């Protein structure tokens, strides 16, 4: 019972992060389900996709009312991501559970490093994405999402801002729309070879949706830079925690020491300005 209550509380906080950042929901939902609730990793990945898909759908509706969703770009990106996510979901059964969790931890470490590094200064005028690049980026993000249970917002938002020329707020709204599409596609890829606790999924989803509504409103008042860096350190800590849990102490030390050194060097070096 205690674990269910904790899951609800943490799910609400995860929803807040998702609503404010347009990503990061699944990257925290999976560790929550595995280490707090004690769900088997494959089932946790499937449930994570369902929870994040439902939560992102609610968040995108809120952003759509504020006209912060680019529907055409999101639909093309989302279609490719759905195909990739379904493929990743079908492939996940052939990968050992420990390997899936370690792959997820690696994604978390790379994401945290990229967020701490920051984005290069972007040109003022938007740059439309070429259709081929939209499809390629969407499919790649989708495969990662379906395989390891990540919604992919931490990849989608940078893609939309760096390559699509969207403002941060438009990228967040569009990202939530894409995450909803690809998360449900990835979930469909897992159906048939995992067992799900639907009562727990309902509780976690409801709490996360409530958090997303709050996060979407709070996002207007919080500094995006402070939020990005705080969230990046949280993701980094969670990624290192997952590495330690899955490996022996010696192996974990051999991995985390170089990882922290790389993060330090990347964060210390200022991002280069982007030129036309």
Secondary structure, DSSP 8 states (H G I E B T S, - for coil): -HHHHHHHHHHHHHHHHHHHHS--HHHHHHHIIIIII---HHHHHHHHHHHHHHHHHHHHHHHHHTT---HHHHHHHHHHHHHHHHHHHHHGGGS-HHHHHHHHHHHHHHHHHHHHH------SS-----HHHHHHHHHHHHHHHHHHT---HHHHHHHHHHTT---HHHHHHHHHHHHHHHHHHHHHHHTTSS---HHHHHHHHHHHHHHHHHHHHHTTTS-HHHHHHHHHHHHHHHHHHHHHHHS-HHHHHHHHHHHHHHHHHHHHS-------
